[in-house]
Amino acid sequence: MPVIDALSRKNWNLTYILNTHHHHDHTGGNAELKARYGAKSVKARYGTGYQLGLASKNKPYPSLAHRQVIGSGIDKDRIPGIDIVLNDGDKWMFAGHEVHVIETPGHTRGHISFYFPSSAAIFTGDTLFSLSCGKLFEGTPEQMLSSLQRIMSLPDDTNIYCGHEYTLSNSKFALSIEPKNEALQSYAAHVTHLHNKGLPT
């Protein structure tokens, strides 16, 4: 599992698993990660799941009470191993950083994002990708628009971390719609260069 490989390379201990929505490609590793590290899962009230482990470098494992799976609270049965339920507007502290929960439905009805204002970072799961947004499985177009507007309302220097690497295929699709868009052509060339070097876009 890439998460385990990355933690091993960095000598980090997994303490939290943040869940943005319930889809299996985001929550399927919850049970294995909890069994291996004792980490707990966090979700929002509609049942979401983004498999992001927040870890502490070179520190011994904290007590089990501090390893948590975090996420949204309704539809708990759709996400394995949930320990902490959060709602829109909730805040909590992790390693000295305040984390804000932002409901971003559309891709699923209970999708949430995790915003770290002191780090100028938001983890959007499958709500927003580079050059696209998530497919509407459960939510409505109006919900997705509102969610994207909430993300756009964050400071301009906010770094967006999405749940999938779709930028290359998204750029090809965008160019099929606007083939003469020079800014898009330039960005697509940059994305292709990064992709060919095995780097994230």
C-alpha positions in Angstrom: 0.0 0.0 0.0 1.5 3.4 -1.0 0.6 5.0 2.3 2.5 2.3 4.3 5.5 2.6 1.9 5.6 6.4 2.3 5.4 6.2 6.1 8.2 3.6 6.2 10.5 5.8 4.0 9.9 8.8 6.2 10.0 6.9 9.5 6.6 8.4 10.4 3.9 7.0 12.6 0.3 7.2 11.4 -2.0 8.9 13.9 -5.1 10.1 11.9 -7.0 9.0 8.8 -9.1 11.8 7.4 -12.1 10.8 5.4 -13.6 13.1 2.8 -16.2 10.7 1.3 -17.3 7.1 1.5 -16.0 5.7 -1.8 -14.0 2.6 -1.4 -10.9 3.9 -3.3 -10.6 6.4 -0.4 -11.6 4.3 2.6 -10.6 0.8 1.5 -7.4 0.9 3.5 -8.9 2.1 6.8 -9.1 -1.3 8.4 -5.6 -2.3 7.4 -4.0 1.0 8.5 -5.9 0.9 11.8 -4.7 -2.7 12.4 -1.1 -1.8 11.5 -0.7 1.5 13.3 -3.7 1.8 15.7 -4.7 4.9 13.8 -8.3 6.1 14.1 -10.6 7.4 11.3 -12.5 10.7 11.1 -15.6 11.4 9.1 -18.2 14.1 8.6 -21.9 13.5 9.3 -23.0 12.3 5.9 -20.4 9.5 5.6 -17.3 10.5 3.7 -13.7 9.2 3.3 -10.3 10.6 2.2 -7.5 8.3 3.1 -5.0 10.8 4.3 -2.8 9.9 7.3 -1.5 12.7 9.4 1.7 11.5 11.1 4.3 12.7 13.6 7.9 12.3 12.5 10.3 10.3 14.6 8.0 10.2 17.6 6.8 7.1 19.4 3.3 5.9 18.9 0.8 8.0 20.9 -1.7 6.2 23.0 -4.6 4.6 21.1 -6.8 7.4 22.3 -4.9 9.7 20.1 -5.0 7.7 16.9 -8.2 8.4 15.1 -10.2 8.0 11.9 -12.0 11.3 11.3 -14.9 12.2 9.1 -18.6 12.9 8.6 -21.4 11.4 10.8 -24.4 10.2 8.8 -24.1 6.9 6.9 -21.5 5.5 9.3 -22.0 2.1 7.8 -20.5 3.2 4.5 -17.1 4.0 6.0 -15.1 1.4 7.9 -13.7 2.1 11.3 -14.9 5.6 12.0 -13.9 6.9 15.4 -14.6 10.7 15.4 -17.5 12.4 13.7 -17.2 16.0 12.6 -19.7 18.5 11.1 -19.4 21.6 8.8 -17.6 24.4 10.7 -16.0 22.1 13.3 -12.4 22.8 14.1 -9.8 20.7 15.9 -6.1 20.9 16.6 -3.5 18.6 15.1 0.2 19.0 15.9 -0.3 22.7 16.5 -2.4 23.2 13.4 -6.0 24.2 13.5 -8.0 22.1 11.0 -11.4 23.4 9.7 -14.1 21.1 8.3 -15.9 22.4 5.2 -18.9 20.6 3.8 -18.4 20.2 0.0 -21.2 18.0 -1.3 -21.7 17.2 -5.0 -19.5 14.2 -5.8 -21.3 12.6 -2.9 -24.0 14.0 -0.6 -21.8 14.0 2.4 -18.4 15.0 1.0 -16.2 17.2 3.2 -12.9 18.9 2.8 -10.2 19.6 5.4 -8.7 23.1 5.5 -5.4 23.9 7.3 -5.4 27.8 7.3 -1.9 28.1 9.0 -0.5 25.9 6.2 -2.6 27.5 3.5 -3.7 24.0 2.4 -7.0 22.3 1.7 -7.6 18.6 1.0 -10.6 18.5 -1.3 -10.9 14.7 -1.9 -13.0 14.3 -5.1 -14.7 17.7 -5.1 -12.0 19.5 -7.1 -9.2 18.4 -9.4 -6.9 20.3 -11.6 -9.0 21.3 -14.6 -12.1 19.6 -13.4 -14.4 18.8 -10.5 -15.7 15.4 -9.3 -18.4 13.5 -11.1 -21.9 13.9 -9.5 -22.8 10.5 -8.0 -25.2 11.6 -5.3 -25.2 15.4 -5.1 -26.7 18.0 -7.4 -25.1 20.5 -9.8 -26.3 23.3 -7.4 -24.5 21.6 -4.5 -21.3 21.2 -6.5 -21.4 24.8 -7.5 -21.8 25.9 -3.9 -19.0 23.7 -2.8 -16.6 25.0 -5.5 -17.6 28.6 -4.5 -16.7 27.8 -0.9 -13.3 26.6 -1.9 -12.8 29.6 -4.2 -13.6 31.9 -1.2 -10.4 30.7 0.6 -7.3 32.9 0.3 -5.7 33.1 -3.1 -2.5 31.5 -1.8 -4.3 28.3 -0.6 -2.7 25.1 -1.9 -5.3 22.5 -3.1 -4.6 18.8 -2.7 -7.0 16.7 -4.6 -7.8 13.0 -4.3 -6.7 11.8 -7.8 -4.1 12.6 -10.5 -6.4 13.3 -13.5 -4.7 16.4 -14.8 -3.2 15.0 -18.0 -6.5 13.5 -19.2 -8.4 16.6 -18.0 -6.0 18.8 -20.1 -6.6 16.7 -23.2 -10.4 16.9 -22.8 -10.2 20.7 -22.1 -8.1 21.1 -25.3 -10.7 19.2 -27.3 -13.2 21.9 -26.2 -10.9 24.9 -26.6 -8.1 23.8 -28.9 -6.9 27.4 -29.5 -6.8 28.5 -25.9 -3.1 29.5 -25.5 -3.1 29.5 -21.7 -4.5 26.0 -21.7 -2.0 24.8 -24.4 0.8 26.1 -22.2 -0.6 24.4 -19.1 -1.2 21.1 -20.9 2.5 21.1 -22.1 3.6 21.8 -18.5 1.4 18.9 -17.2 2.7 16.6 -19.9 6.3 17.4 -18.9 5.7 16.7 -15.2 3.8 13.5 -16.1 6.7 12.3 -18.2 9.1 12.8 -15.3 6.8 10.9 -12.9 6.0 14.1 -10.9 2.6 15.1 -9.6 0.8 17.9 -11.4 
